[in-house]
Amino acid sequence: MTNDKKRAQVIRVCFYTLWLVLAITQACTTELLEDEAYYWVFGNNLDWGYYENSPAIAAMIKFGYSLIPNELGVRLITILFITTYLYLLERLVKPKNLILYYMSISSIAVLHLLSILSV
């Protein structure tokens, strides 16, 4: 493995670790929004469908909440999915400058906010 590839790997691991730590910290310290609490109720009463939603978000919340019974549990699967999405997006785009790419991703405040909300 060349030095450039090693450096890129270190940068990648640092970015995704920092992203997860920040998302988990924010998820632990932020109260549930009304919509998240609404979906949490659906998660406690799983069914094949609801009037305006599919059961997928309710199942994700139920699984996460069964592992960690607090706000983090409600948001856990969403955090993991968004982080995986960002990694797959990076692999698809194949940016030449990882630091610039990560700075661009980090500067999108809406993306970070949505990465912890289970809505």
TORPASE-842863 format. One record per atom (N, C-alpha, C, O, CB): x, z, y; residue in one letter; residue number from 1. Coordinates in Angstrom, 2 decimals. Each point is the difference from the previous one (the first is absolute). Glycine has a CB too. Example, Ala and Ser with C-alpha at 12.3 -4.5 7.8 and 13.67 -1.06 7.14 Angstrom:
! residues 2
       px       pz       py  code  pos
    13.19     7.80    -5.69     A    1
    -0.89     0.00     1.19     A    1
     0.90     0.00     1.20     A    1
     1.04     0.66    -0.02     A    1
    -2.93     0.59    -1.15     A    1
     1.54    -1.97     2.22     S    2
     0.82     0.06     1.19     S    2
    -0.77     0.73     1.09     S    2
     0.51     0.17     1.11     S    2
     0.67    -2.32    -1.74     S    2
END
This chain:
! residues 119
       px       pz       py  code  pos
     0.86     0.00    -1.18     M    1
    -0.86     0.00     1.18     M    1
     0.90     0.00     1.24     M    1
     0.92     0.81     0.11     M    1
    -2.79     0.42    -1.35     M    1
     1.59    -2.14     2.15     T    2
     0.82    -0.10     1.20     T    2
    -0.35     1.11     0.98     T    2
    -1.02     0.68    -0.14     T    2
     1.21    -3.16    -0.17     T    2
     0.67     2.64     1.31     N    3
    -0.23     1.04     1.01     N    3
    -1.28    -0.24     0.78     N    3
    -0.71     0.94     0.34     N    3
     3.17    -0.63    -0.16     N    3
    -2.77    -1.58     0.10     D    4
    -1.24    -0.31     0.73     D    4
    -1.23     0.39    -0.80     D    4
    -0.97     0.52     0.55     D    4
     2.15    -2.40     0.60     D    4
    -1.15     1.63    -2.45     K    5
    -1.13     0.35    -0.84     K    5
    -0.13     1.52    -0.14     K    5
    -1.11     0.53    -0.02     K    5
     1.38    -2.69    -1.23     K    5
     0.85     2.84     1.15     K    6
    -0.03     1.46    -0.08     K    6
    -0.55     0.59     1.29     K    6
    -0.81     0.93    -0.02     K    6
     2.78    -0.95    -1.56     K    6
    -1.51    -0.53     2.70     R    7
    -0.47     0.48     1.31     R    7
    -1.50    -0.24     0.14     R    7
    -0.73     0.87     0.47     R    7
     2.99    -1.34     0.53     R    7
    -2.72    -0.71    -1.40     A    8
    -1.43    -0.33     0.06     A    8
    -0.80     0.95    -0.88     A    8
    -1.09     0.44     0.39     A    8
     1.64    -2.85     0.07     A    8
    -0.03     2.73    -1.62     Q    9
    -0.70     0.92    -0.91     Q    9
    -0.10     1.40     0.60     Q    9
    -1.04     0.65    -0.11     Q    9
     1.86    -2.00    -1.85     Q    9
     0.26     1.81     2.58     V   10
    -0.01     1.32     0.65     V   10
    -1.01     0.02     1.14     V   10
    -0.76     0.96     0.15     V   10
     3.18    -0.61    -0.78     V   10
    -2.42    -1.40     1.43     I   11
    -0.95    -0.09     1.12     I   11
    -1.43     0.00    -0.54     I   11
    -0.87     0.69     0.54     I   11
     2.55    -1.97     0.84     I   11
    -1.92     0.52    -2.43     R   12
    -1.34    -0.10    -0.60     R   12
    -0.48     1.37    -0.51     R   12
    -1.12     0.42     0.29     R   12
     1.60    -2.81    -0.94     R   12
     0.38     3.07    -0.10     V   13
    -0.36     1.32    -0.54     V   13
    -0.26     0.99     1.14     V   13
    -0.95     0.77    -0.06     V   13
     2.33    -1.23    -2.02     V   13
    -0.54     0.44     3.09     C   14
    -0.20     0.90     1.14     C   14
    -1.32    -0.27     0.72     C   14
    -0.72     0.94     0.35     C   14
     3.21    -0.80    -0.08     C   14
    -2.80    -1.42    -0.05     F   15
    -1.24    -0.33     0.71     F   15
    -1.22     0.47    -0.77     F   15
    -0.86     0.67     0.57     F   15
     2.00    -2.64     0.43     F   15
    -1.22     1.62    -2.28     Y   16
    -1.20     0.35    -0.76     Y   16
    -0.10     1.50    -0.25     Y   16
    -1.10     0.54    -0.06     Y   16
     1.20    -2.78    -1.02     Y   16
     1.01     2.90     0.94     T   17
    -0.03     1.46    -0.13     T   17
    -0.50     0.64     1.29     T   17
    -0.85     0.89    -0.03     T   17
     2.75    -0.98    -1.62     T   17
    -1.36    -0.37     2.78     L   18
    -0.45     0.53     1.29     L   18
    -1.48    -0.30     0.23     L   18
    -0.74     0.84     0.49     L   18
     3.07    -1.13     0.42     L   18
    -2.74    -0.93    -1.27     W   19
    -1.42    -0.38     0.16     W   19
    -0.89     0.94    -0.80     W   19
    -1.01     0.50     0.51     W   19
     1.67    -2.91    -0.17     W   19
    -0.29     2.66    -1.60     L   20
    -0.80     0.89    -0.85     L   20
    -0.01     1.42     0.53     L   20
    -1.05     0.65     0.02     L   20
     1.58    -2.09    -1.98     L   20
     0.61     1.94     2.38     V   21
     0.08     1.38     0.51     V   21
    -0.87     0.15     1.25     V   21
    -0.74     0.97     0.13     V   21
     3.08    -0.74    -1.06     V   21
    -2.24    -1.18     1.84     L   22
    -0.83     0.07     1.22     L   22
    -1.49    -0.11    -0.32     L   22
    -0.82     0.72     0.56     L   22
     2.71    -1.72     0.73     L   22
    -2.24     0.09    -2.19     A   23
    -1.41    -0.17    -0.36     A   23
    -0.55     1.25    -0.68     A   23
    -1.12     0.43     0.29     A   23
     1.49    -2.90    -0.52     A   23
     0.41     3.05    -0.67     I   24
    -0.45     1.21    -0.70     I   24
    -0.10     1.17     0.97     I   24
    -0.96     0.77    -0.06     I   24
     2.02    -1.60    -2.06     I   24
    -0.10     0.96     3.02     T   25
    -0.06     1.07     1.00     T   25
    -1.22    -0.16     0.88     T   25
    -0.71     0.97     0.27     T   25
     3.21    -0.81    -0.30     T   25
    -2.74    -1.37     0.49     Q   26
    -1.17    -0.25     0.85     Q   26
    -1.29     0.24    -0.77     Q   26
    -0.96     0.56     0.54     Q   26
     2.28    -2.23     0.79     Q   26
    -1.37     1.26    -2.59     A   27
    -1.21     0.19    -0.81     A   27
    -0.27     1.48    -0.23     A   27
    -1.16     0.42    -0.06     A   27
     1.56    -2.63    -1.05     A   27
     0.64     3.00     0.97     C   28
    -0.16     1.44    -0.25     C   28
    -0.45     0.75     1.25     C   28
    -0.68     1.02    -0.10     C   28
     2.43    -1.18    -1.66     C   28
    -1.37    -0.34     2.91     T   29
    -0.26     0.76     1.24     T   29
    -1.18    -0.52     0.81     T   29
    -0.32     0.55     1.04     T   29
     2.73    -0.05    -0.99     T   29
    -3.05    -1.56    -0.52     T   30
    -1.13    -0.58     0.71     T   30
    -1.27     0.28    -0.78     T   30
    -0.06    -0.21    -1.21     T   30
     1.52    -1.60     2.19     T   30
    -2.48     2.30    -0.29     E   31
    -1.28     0.24    -0.67     E   31
    -0.65    -1.32    -0.38     E   31
     0.29    -1.05     0.58     E   31
    -0.58     3.20     0.71     E   31
    -0.59    -2.09    -2.27     L   32
    -0.71    -1.20    -0.43     L   32
    -0.91    -0.51     1.12     L   32
    -0.63     0.78     0.71     L   32
     0.71     0.01    -3.09     L   32
    -0.13    -2.10     2.51     L   33
    -0.95    -0.60     0.92     L   33
    -1.37    -0.02    -0.66     L   33
    -0.12     0.23    -1.20     L   33
     1.94    -1.65     2.27     L   33
    -2.86     1.15    -0.28     E   34
    -1.36    -0.02    -0.55     E   34
    -0.13    -1.00    -1.14     E   34
    -0.60     0.31    -1.03     E   34
    -0.27     0.35     3.28     E   34
     1.43    -1.86    -2.08     D   35
    -0.10    -1.02    -1.06     D   35
     0.71     0.44    -1.27     D   35
    -0.48    -0.24    -1.10     D   35
     0.35    -1.52     2.86     D   35
     1.29     2.41    -1.60     E   36
     0.73     0.46    -1.18     E   36
    -0.79     1.07    -0.74     E   36
    -0.04     0.01    -1.23     E   36
     2.21    -0.55     2.37     E   36
    -2.79     1.44    -0.41     A   37
    -0.82     1.04    -0.63     A   37
    -1.20    -0.63    -0.70     A   37
    -0.40     0.44    -1.08     A   37
     1.13     1.22     2.83     A   37
    -1.30    -2.68    -1.15     Y   38
    -1.11    -0.75    -0.58     Y   38
     0.42    -0.61    -1.34     Y   38
    -0.73     0.12    -0.99     Y   38
    -0.17    -0.62     3.30     Y   38
     2.07    -0.14    -2.35     Y   39
     0.50    -0.58    -1.24     Y   39
     0.42     1.07    -1.00     Y   39
    -0.08    -0.22    -1.21     Y   39
     0.84    -1.78     2.51     Y   39
    -0.31     3.14    -0.82     W   40
     0.34     1.11    -0.89     W   40
    -1.24     0.46    -0.77     W   40
     0.07     0.31    -1.19     W   40
     1.79     0.40     2.77     W   40
    -3.00    -0.66    -0.89     V   41
    -1.27     0.35    -0.66     V   41
    -0.31    -1.03    -1.08     V   41
    -0.43     0.35    -1.10     V   41
    -0.42     0.77     3.21     V   41
     1.06    -2.41    -1.79     F   42
    -0.19    -1.04    -1.02     F   42
     0.93     0.23    -1.18     F   42
    -0.39    -0.20    -1.14     F   42
    -0.31    -1.43     2.93     F   42
     1.94     2.04    -1.52     G   43
     0.97     0.26    -1.05     G   43
    -0.42     1.13    -0.91     G   43
     0.32     0.00    -1.19     G   43
     1.44    -0.82     2.70     G   43
    -2.48     1.78    -0.96     N   44
    -0.50     1.11    -0.81     N   44
    -1.21    -0.39    -0.83     N   44
    -0.35     0.68    -0.97     N   44
     1.21     0.88     2.68     N   44
    -1.50    -2.66    -1.33     N   45
    -1.20    -0.49    -0.70     N   45
     0.18    -1.48    -0.31     N   45
    -0.72    -0.84     0.54     N   45
    -0.76     2.56     0.61     N   45
     2.43    -2.05    -2.01     L   46
     0.29    -1.41    -0.28     L   46
    -1.21    -0.72    -0.57     L   46
    -0.76     0.54    -0.81     L   46
     3.14     0.07     0.41     L   46
    -2.54    -1.84     0.84     D   47
    -1.06    -0.87    -0.47     D   47
     0.52    -1.43     0.08     D   47
     1.06    -0.23     0.59     D   47
    -2.91     1.84     0.17     D   47
     1.14    -2.57    -1.35     W   48
     0.47    -1.37    -0.01     W   48
    -0.06    -0.66     1.37     W   48
     0.73    -0.96     0.25     W   48
    -1.47     0.82    -2.59     W   48
    -0.09     0.61     3.19     G   49
    -0.09    -0.59     1.32     G   49
    -0.77     0.89     0.94     G   49
    -0.79     0.84    -0.42     G   49
     0.92    -3.10    -0.59     G   49
     0.11     2.06     2.28     Y   50
    -0.69     0.75     1.04     Y   50
    -0.61    -1.01     0.95     Y   50
     0.32    -1.19    -0.04     Y   50
     1.26     3.18    -0.17     Y   50
    -2.43    -1.53     1.03     Y   51
    -0.76    -0.89     0.88     Y   51
     0.91    -0.95     0.77     Y   51
    -0.26    -1.20     0.02     Y   51
    -1.49     2.97     0.17     Y   51
     2.79    -1.26     0.43     E   52
     0.84    -0.86     0.84     E   52
     1.44    -0.12    -0.50     E   52
     0.80    -0.67     0.66     E   52
    -2.23     1.30     1.24     E   52
     1.79    -0.02    -3.01     N   53
     1.39     0.00    -0.45     N   53
     0.11    -0.22    -1.50     N   53
    -0.92     0.30    -0.77     N   53
     1.48     1.22     2.66     N   53
     0.59    -2.04    -2.27     S   54
     0.30    -0.07    -1.43     S   54
     0.54     1.35    -0.45     S   54
     0.37     0.82     0.84     S   54
     0.12    -3.32    -0.70     S   54
    -0.43     2.75    -1.43     P   55
     0.47     1.30    -0.47     P   55
     1.53     0.14    -0.01     P   55
     0.50     1.07    -0.36     P   55
    -2.55    -0.98    -1.02     P   55
     2.80    -1.12     1.77     A   56
     1.46     0.05    -0.09     A   56
     0.59     1.13     0.85     A   56
     0.82     0.77    -0.51     A   56
    -0.81    -3.23     0.09     A   56
    -0.39     2.57     1.67     I   57
     0.58     1.04     0.86     I   57
    -0.39     1.39    -0.52     I   57
     0.79     0.93     0.07     I   57
    -0.86    -2.50     1.92     I   57
    -1.15     1.70    -2.49     A   58
    -0.43     1.30    -0.55     A   58
     0.83     0.36    -1.23     A   58
     0.37     1.16    -0.17     A   58
    -2.70    -1.56     1.04     A   58
     2.62    -0.58    -1.73     A   59
     0.81     0.26    -1.19     A   59
     1.43     0.36     0.39     A   59
     0.61     0.88    -0.61     A   59
    -2.04    -2.46    -0.71     A   59
     1.97     0.90     2.33     M   60
     1.35     0.32     0.48     M   60
     0.06     1.43     0.53     M   60
     0.93     0.74    -0.29     M   60
    -0.54    -3.16     0.86     M   60
    -1.39     2.79     0.21     I   61
    -0.04     1.35     0.56     I   61
    -0.17     1.03    -1.11     I   61
     0.66     1.04     0.01     I   61
    -1.63    -1.94     2.13     I   61
     0.10     0.62    -3.10     K   62
    -0.21     0.95    -1.10     K   62
     1.30     0.23    -0.78     K   62
     0.33     1.13    -0.32     K   62
    -2.73    -1.88     0.15     K   62
     3.13    -0.34    -0.13     F   63
     1.25     0.13    -0.74     F   63
     1.03     0.81     0.80     F   63
     0.62     0.92    -0.54     F   63
    -1.09    -3.12    -0.60     F   63
     0.65     1.86     2.40     G   64
     0.97     0.72     0.83     G   64
    -0.38     1.45     0.19     G   64
     0.85     0.89    -0.05     G   64
    -0.34    -3.00     1.21     G   64
    -1.80     2.36    -0.95     Y   65
    -0.48     1.37     0.21     Y   65
     0.09     0.83    -1.28     Y   65
     0.16     1.22     0.07     Y   65
    -1.71    -2.06     1.71     Y   65
     1.46     0.19    -2.94     S   66
     0.16     0.75    -1.25     S   66
     1.44     0.44    -0.19     S   66
     0.26     1.00    -0.67     S   66
    -2.16    -2.30    -0.33     S   66
     2.85     0.56     1.57     L   67
     1.41     0.38    -0.07     L   67
     0.36     1.07     1.03     L   67
     0.68     0.98    -0.30     L   67
    -0.15    -3.27    -0.53     L   67
    -1.01     2.08     2.07     I   68
     0.30     0.92     1.11     I   68
    -1.31     0.26     0.74     I   68
    -0.45    -0.86     0.76     I   68
     2.86     0.00    -0.52     I   68
    -3.03     2.02    -0.43     P   69
    -1.33     0.25     0.58     P   69
     0.05     0.44     1.48     P   69
    -0.37     1.13     0.33     P   69
    -0.39    -0.50    -2.62     P   69
     1.21    -1.53     3.15     N   70
    -0.05     0.23     1.45     N   70
     0.03    -1.36     0.70     N   70
    -0.20    -1.03    -0.64     N   70
     1.37     3.29     0.41     N   70
    -0.93    -2.27     1.55     E   71
    -0.02    -1.25     0.75     E   71
     1.01    -1.02    -0.54     E   71
    -0.28    -1.20    -0.04     E   71
    -0.44     2.49     2.05     E   71
     1.88    -0.81    -2.43     L   72
     1.00    -0.91    -0.56     L   72
    -0.53    -0.67    -1.25     L   72
     0.22    -1.20    -0.20     L   72
     1.61     2.62     1.13     L   72
    -2.52    -0.70    -1.77     G   73
    -0.57    -0.58    -1.21     G   73
    -1.00    -1.10     0.30     G   73
    -0.05    -1.01    -0.70     G   73
     0.40     3.19    -0.42     G   73
    -1.15    -1.97     2.16     V   74
    -0.98    -1.02     0.40     V   74
     0.72    -1.28     0.42     V   74
    -0.49    -1.10    -0.26     V   74
    -1.12     2.90     0.99     V   74
     2.77    -1.66    -0.10     R   75
     0.72    -1.14     0.56     R   75
     1.16    -0.50    -0.87     R   75
     0.61    -1.01     0.32     R   75
    -1.24     1.87     1.90     R   75
     0.94    -0.17    -3.29     L   76
     1.20    -0.28    -0.79     L   76
     0.07    -1.44    -0.51     L   76
     1.02    -0.66     0.19     L   76
    -1.03     3.04    -0.85     L   76
    -1.03    -2.87     0.04     I   77
     0.03    -1.34    -0.58     I   77
     0.09    -1.05     1.10     I   77
     0.67    -1.02    -0.17     I   77
    -2.00     1.82    -1.80     I   77
     0.67    -0.57     3.08     T   78
     0.08    -0.92     1.13     T   78
     1.44    -0.09     0.51     T   78
     0.49    -1.10     0.27     T   78
    -2.86     1.63     0.35     T   78
     3.03     0.60    -0.50     I   79
     1.39     0.02     0.46     I   79
     0.89    -0.78    -0.97     I   79
     0.83    -0.80     0.42     I   79
    -1.21     3.04     0.68     I   79
     0.19    -2.01    -2.38     L   80
     0.82    -0.71    -1.00     L   80
    -0.29    -1.50    -0.01     L   80
     0.92    -0.80    -0.14     L   80
    -0.88     2.89    -1.24     L   80
    -1.31    -2.47     1.54     F   81
    -0.35    -1.42     0.04     F   81
     0.59    -0.69     1.22     F   81
     0.55    -1.10    -0.12     F   81
    -2.66     1.63    -1.11     F   81
     2.02     0.09     2.39     I   82
     0.53    -0.62     1.23     I   82
     1.51    -0.13    -0.09     I   82
     0.56    -1.02     0.40     I   82
    -2.47     1.97     0.93     I   82
     2.58     0.07    -1.84     T   83
     1.45    -0.07    -0.14     T   83
     0.39    -1.12    -0.98     T   83
     0.95    -0.74     0.25     T   83
    -0.77     3.21     0.24     T   83
    -0.90    -2.58    -1.57     T   84
     0.25    -1.09    -0.96     T   84
    -0.28    -1.35     0.65     T   84
     0.74    -0.96    -0.22     T   84
    -1.33     2.49    -1.69     T   84
    -0.48    -1.61     2.70     Y   85
    -0.32    -1.23     0.71     Y   85
     1.15    -0.41     0.93     Y   85
     0.37    -1.17     0.04     Y   85
    -2.82     1.75    -0.17     Y   85
     2.99     0.38     0.87     L   86
     1.10    -0.32     0.91     L   86
     1.23    -0.50    -0.76     L   86
     0.68    -0.92     0.44     L   86
    -1.54     2.65     1.16     L   86
     1.13    -1.12    -2.74     Y   87
     1.13    -0.45    -0.81     Y   87
    -0.24    -1.43    -0.52     Y   87
     0.90    -0.84     0.07     Y   87
    -0.44     3.24    -0.74     Y   87
    -1.66    -2.66     0.15     L   88
    -0.29    -1.34    -0.50     L   88
     0.01    -1.04     1.12     L   88
     0.44    -1.13    -0.20     L   88
    -1.82     2.16    -1.62     L   88
     0.92    -0.65     3.00     L   89
     0.05    -0.89     1.16     L   89
     1.44    -0.33     0.35     L   89
     0.33    -1.14     0.29     L   89
    -2.48     2.10     0.56     L   89
     3.01     0.05    -0.89     E   90
     1.42    -0.23     0.27     E   90
     0.60    -0.97    -1.02     E   90
     0.76    -0.90     0.37     E   90
    -0.59     3.18     0.63     E   90
    -0.51    -2.10    -2.27     R   91
     0.53    -0.87    -1.04     R   91
    -0.52    -1.43     0.17     R   91
     0.70    -0.96    -0.31     R   91
    -0.55     2.93    -1.26     R   91
    -1.37    -2.11     2.07     L   92
    -0.59    -1.32     0.21     L   92
     0.63    -0.70     1.21     L   92
     0.32    -1.19    -0.06     L   92
    -2.46     2.02    -0.95     L   92
     2.31    -0.09     2.10     V   93
     0.53    -0.57     1.24     V   93
     1.50    -0.23    -0.08     V   93
     0.52    -0.96     0.56     V   93
    -2.34     2.10     0.69     V   93
     2.52    -0.26    -1.96     K   94
     1.47    -0.06    -0.14     K   94
     0.69    -0.10     1.36     K   94
     0.66    -0.99     0.29     K   94
    -0.95    -0.10    -2.53     K   94
     0.13     2.13     3.06     P   95
     0.61    -0.05     1.34     P   95
     1.53    -0.02    -0.08     P   95
     0.60     0.62    -0.88     P   95
    -2.58     0.60     1.79     P   95
     2.59    -1.95     0.02     K   96
     1.46    -0.07     0.04     K   96
     0.59     1.27     0.60     K   96
     1.10     0.42    -0.37     K   96
    -1.24    -2.92     0.57     K   96
    -0.58     3.10     0.73     N   97
     0.48     1.21     0.66     N   97
    -0.96     1.14    -0.34     N   97
    -1.07     0.11     0.61     N   97
     2.15    -1.46     1.29     N   97
    -0.72     2.19    -2.85     L   98
    -0.89     1.07    -0.46     L   98
    -0.30     1.01     1.10     L   98
    -1.14     0.45     0.13     L   98
     2.05    -0.74    -2.42     L   98
     0.08     0.64     3.06     I   99
    -0.22     1.00     1.06     I   99
    -1.02    -0.50     1.01     I   99
    -0.89     0.74     0.40     I   99
     3.23     0.11    -0.70     I   99
    -2.22    -2.10     0.71     L  100
    -0.97    -0.58     0.93     L  100
    -1.39    -0.06    -0.63     L  100
    -1.00     0.29     0.66     L  100
     2.83    -1.65     0.41     L  100
    -1.90     1.00    -2.33     Y  101
    -1.28    -0.04    -0.70     Y  101
    -0.64     1.38    -0.05     Y  101
    -1.18     0.15     0.30     Y  101
     2.00    -2.09    -1.68     Y  101
    -0.05     2.95     1.01     Y  102
    -0.53     1.36    -0.08     Y  102
    -0.39     0.54     1.37     Y  102
    -0.98     0.73     0.12     Y  102
     2.39    -0.35    -2.14     Y  102
    -0.65    -0.74     3.04     M  103
    -0.38     0.42     1.35     M  103
    -1.32    -0.65     0.40     M  103
    -0.84     0.64     0.63     M  103
     3.27    -0.36    -0.01     M  103
    -2.62    -1.54    -0.99     S  104
    -1.25    -0.69     0.31     S  104
    -1.18     0.66    -0.72     S  104
    -1.05     0.23     0.60     S  104
     2.32    -2.38    -0.28     S  104
    -1.08     2.45    -1.61     I  105
    -1.06     0.65    -0.77     I  105
    -0.31     1.38     0.59     I  105
    -1.17     0.37     0.13     I  105
     1.88    -1.62    -2.20     I  105
     0.32     1.99     2.43     S  106
    -0.18     1.36     0.52     S  106
    -0.65     0.01     1.38     S  106
    -0.63     0.98     0.38     S  106
     2.62    -0.27    -1.70     S  106
    -1.83    -1.78     2.06     S  107
    -0.54    -0.03     1.36     S  107
    -1.50    -0.27     0.03     S  107
    -0.63     0.14     1.04     S  107
     2.84    -0.92    -0.26     S  107
    -2.78     0.41    -1.90     I  108
    -1.44    -0.28    -0.06     I  108
    -0.71     1.33    -0.27     I  108
    -0.18     0.39    -1.15     I  108
     0.56    -2.79     0.31     I  108
    -0.78     3.06     1.89     A  109
    -0.60     1.34    -0.12     A  109
    -1.26    -0.02    -0.86     A  109
    -0.24     0.94    -0.75     A  109
     1.17    -0.37     2.99     A  109
    -1.72    -1.61    -2.13     V  110
    -1.24    -0.08    -0.76     V  110
     0.33    -0.04    -1.49     V  110
    -0.72     0.59    -0.80     V  110
    -0.43    -1.80     2.70     V  110
     2.21     0.53    -2.28     L  111
     0.37    -0.08    -1.41     L  111
     0.35     1.38    -0.53     L  111
    -0.39     0.36    -1.11     L  111
     1.23    -2.70     1.45     L  111
    -0.11     3.12     0.45     H  112
     0.36     1.33    -0.46     H  112
    -1.24     0.91    -0.08     H  112
    -0.15     0.77    -0.94     H  112
     2.46    -1.06     1.94     H  112
    -3.17     0.19    -0.02     L  113
    -1.23     0.81    -0.02     L  113
    -0.85    -0.36    -1.21     L  113
    -0.50     0.89    -0.69     L  113
     0.54    -0.74     3.19     L  113
    -0.20    -1.43    -2.77     L  114
    -0.82    -0.42    -1.13     L  114
     0.67     0.31    -1.34     L  114
    -0.67     0.02    -1.04     L  114
    -0.29    -1.81     2.47     L  114
     2.26     2.04    -1.42     S  115
     0.69     0.26    -1.26     S  115
    -0.33     1.38    -0.55     S  115
     0.30     0.28    -1.16     S  115
     1.52    -1.79     1.90     S  115
    -2.42     2.38     0.06     I  116
    -0.36     1.33    -0.53     I  116
    -1.51     0.19    -0.13     I  116
    -0.44     0.95    -0.65     I  116
     2.52    -0.05     1.67     I  116
    -2.87    -1.76    -0.42     L  117
    -1.45     0.21    -0.03     L  117
    -0.62    -0.63    -1.22     L  117
     0.27    -1.16    -0.32     L  117
    -0.29     1.23     2.80     L  117
    -0.81     0.67    -3.16     S  118
    -0.71    -0.53    -1.17     S  118
    -1.39    -0.48     0.42     S  118
    -1.01     0.65    -0.28     S  118
     2.29     0.91    -1.25     S  118
    -1.29    -2.70     2.18     V  119
    -1.26    -0.59     0.44     V  119
    -0.07    -1.45    -0.42     V  119
    -0.99    -0.68     0.28     V  119
     0.90     2.24     1.66     V  119
END
